[in-house]
Amino acid sequence: MNLLKSLLGGGGDGGASHLNAAEARERINSGEPLYILDVRETEEFRAGHLQNAHLIPLNQLSKRMNDLPKDKDILCVCASGSRSSMATRMLRNAGYRAINLRGGMFGWQSAGYPIKR
């Protein structure tokens, strides 16, 4: 089972690899250092994103990992949680402390949380 978790990105430091919208909002509001990485395309980002989010589309992530902090948790965000799950796995496998926003922006907005345009 540990091998399976490791292959799927659930292994590593043993920390949670995903948060739902309420958990993510709590972390963001706590003031704890958290880097918000949006892996959607530019047009999606412009339509609405989390405040203080940084855009690096998923197809550019492998080339731009050095732009990311190693000393903070990175909350990966996309529309539904699928692309951000892939980004989370990539980052965790490269030694970053990455967390997926489960449900993505759809989950965030359905919970009634604010977005920035």
C-alpha positions in Angstrom: 0.0 0.0 0.0 2.8 2.4 0.8 4.3 1.9 -2.7 0.9 2.6 -4.2 0.6 5.8 -2.2 4.1 6.8 -3.2 3.3 6.3 -6.9 0.1 8.2 -6.7 1.6 11.1 -4.8 0.2 10.3 -1.4 3.5 9.3 0.1 6.5 11.4 1.0 6.3 13.5 4.1 3.0 12.0 5.3 1.3 15.4 5.2 -2.2 15.9 3.7 -2.0 16.1 -0.1 -5.4 17.7 -0.5 -7.7 20.2 1.1 -11.4 20.9 0.4 -12.5 24.5 0.0 -13.4 25.1 3.7 -10.0 23.7 4.8 -8.1 25.7 2.2 -9.9 28.9 3.2 -9.1 28.3 6.8 -5.4 27.9 5.9 -5.4 31.0 3.8 -7.2 33.1 6.5 -4.9 31.8 9.2 -2.0 33.9 7.8 0.2 30.8 7.6 2.6 31.1 4.7 0.9 29.5 1.7 1.8 29.9 -1.9 -1.3 29.7 -4.1 -0.5 28.2 -7.5 -3.2 28.3 -10.2 -2.4 25.8 -13.0 -5.3 26.7 -15.3 -4.9 28.6 -18.6 -4.7 32.4 -18.7 -8.3 32.9 -19.9 -9.6 30.8 -17.0 -7.4 32.7 -14.5 -8.7 36.0 -15.8 -12.3 34.9 -15.4 -11.7 34.5 -11.6 -9.1 33.2 -9.2 -8.2 33.0 -5.6 -6.7 36.2 -4.2 -2.9 36.2 -4.3 -2.8 33.3 -6.7 0.2 32.9 -9.0 -0.5 31.6 -12.5 1.7 28.9 -14.1 -0.4 26.8 -16.5 0.1 23.0 -16.0 1.8 22.7 -19.4 4.5 25.1 -18.3 5.0 23.8 -14.7 7.9 21.4 -15.3 9.9 24.3 -16.9 9.0 26.8 -14.2 9.4 24.8 -11.0 12.4 26.9 -10.0 10.0 29.9 -9.7 8.3 28.2 -6.8 9.2 28.4 -3.1 10.6 25.4 -1.4 10.0 26.8 2.1 6.2 27.1 1.9 3.3 24.8 1.3 2.0 25.3 -2.3 -1.8 25.1 -2.8 -2.4 23.9 -6.3 -5.7 25.1 -7.9 -7.5 24.4 -11.2 -11.1 24.4 -12.3 -12.2 21.0 -10.8 -9.2 19.6 -9.0 -7.9 17.3 -11.8 -5.1 19.4 -13.3 -4.1 20.6 -9.8 -3.9 17.0 -8.7 -1.4 16.3 -11.4 0.5 19.4 -10.5 0.5 18.4 -6.8 1.9 15.0 -7.7 4.6 16.5 -9.9 5.6 19.0 -7.3 5.6 16.5 -4.4 7.8 14.1 -6.5 10.2 17.0 -7.0 10.4 17.6 -3.2 7.9 20.5 -2.9 5.3 20.6 -0.2 2.3 20.7 -2.5 -1.4 20.4 -1.6 -4.3 20.0 -4.1 -7.5 22.1 -3.7 -10.0 19.2 -4.1 -13.0 20.4 -6.2 -10.9 23.3 -7.6 -12.5 26.6 -8.3 -15.9 24.9 -8.8 -15.8 23.8 -5.2 -14.5 27.1 -4.0 -17.2 29.1 -5.7 -20.0 26.6 -4.7 -19.0 27.2 -1.1 -19.6 30.9 -1.7 -16.0 32.0 -1.2 -14.7 35.1 -2.9 -12.8 35.2 -6.1 -10.7 38.0 -7.7 -11.2 39.1 -11.3 
